[in-house]
Amino acid sequence: SRIEINLMMKTKLFILSVCLPILAFAQKVPTMQKKATGIEHHIDIYTAIQNKQQALILSDFAEDIEFVPLVTTDECLLDENIMNVVVTRQDIIVYDLNACYRFNRQGKFMNRIGTQGNGPGEYVKSLYITVDTLNQWVYMGDYNQKKFVKYDYNGKHLADLKTKGVGMNNFLYKPNYILMENNFYLYEKKGKRFSMALYSEKDKKIISRMSCDYKGNIPAMSICSPIAFQHKENTYLKDFWCDTIYRMTDAFHLQTYAYIDKGKFKHRTEDDKTLTGGKPTARDFLVLSVDNMAESDRYIYIATNKGRVFYDKKEKKTFAGGTLKKPFVSAKDDLYGSPGLMDISINGNEIYSYRFAHELIESEKGKHSINDSRYDTYLKMIEKLDEEDNPVIMIVKMKK
């Protein structure tokens, strides 16, 4: 899973500006076959955004929050560029572009994972990490050296895995299989655009790929990151230029799972003038981009450029929140009065987010509805924080 969209966009634009070679997947790789099921979820994003709140209210879909302050020492001082937060029953893995850190579930620092460098067992640059929580493996996707560097949770180097295409963001399909996104398929010819490829560690090669079925022209300055997410051991894929969400039935087959109704919103057909210092056009205000997705037992979460959206699978309703100035605030915390959720990841019925220590200190006595010992514990935690401390991980228990 993965975290700040604004930072991601700026980073990818920088890479474009220095002419990172286009990722090219071998022509003989099989294309994943797509099949319609006829029982897709219908996610009406357009109507939800027209009726969106200033911010989503956390109590509408969540029951409680666990706050885990990450210990602050010179060994594990995180910066603001946090790209990954992975939480398990025993561990919290955090990657901030500079290093990967492992904490225990109570926030105690355990060790760093991985070493930067040009040699074997080292990586030059990785935008995101890929984590296999079952086997306790961490993969650094080094797009500079076109390889994955594999470590265990203790930081021991396990393997260097060379491959022709390493995405800037990569996702675990299942143990020993990694989905790699192709951020530059907009430069490929129509009908030969492939947005994702599946790498097999066992075969040491790409074994299948997902096609982009969009027939229109894609602007040169577009940032088109495909999306992958997991729920209940199933993997779901969405091409940036396609409104269909697919479920992987195996490495070579996809089935339709959900459909996003954009209504009057459209895909981008010209470059965003604001990226080059210009003023937005009328078309810019109609462009909808879906940047991230996650799923729980009850909800499908969708991060867009126009706000945050939740689709309630139980009620079959879509609701949204956020403003143009604050589209990345996912939910207002009316339980504890914290600053609320920023971009999130989801596992099972838990949402994982974070806030920096100074943000929690500044909002110490926000409006809240929890008035028992849980709130007292929350205030005591804030009293111990220093503005320069590491972030506090927020583990949100969702309604079922």
Disulfide bonds with the S-S distance in Angstrom:
none
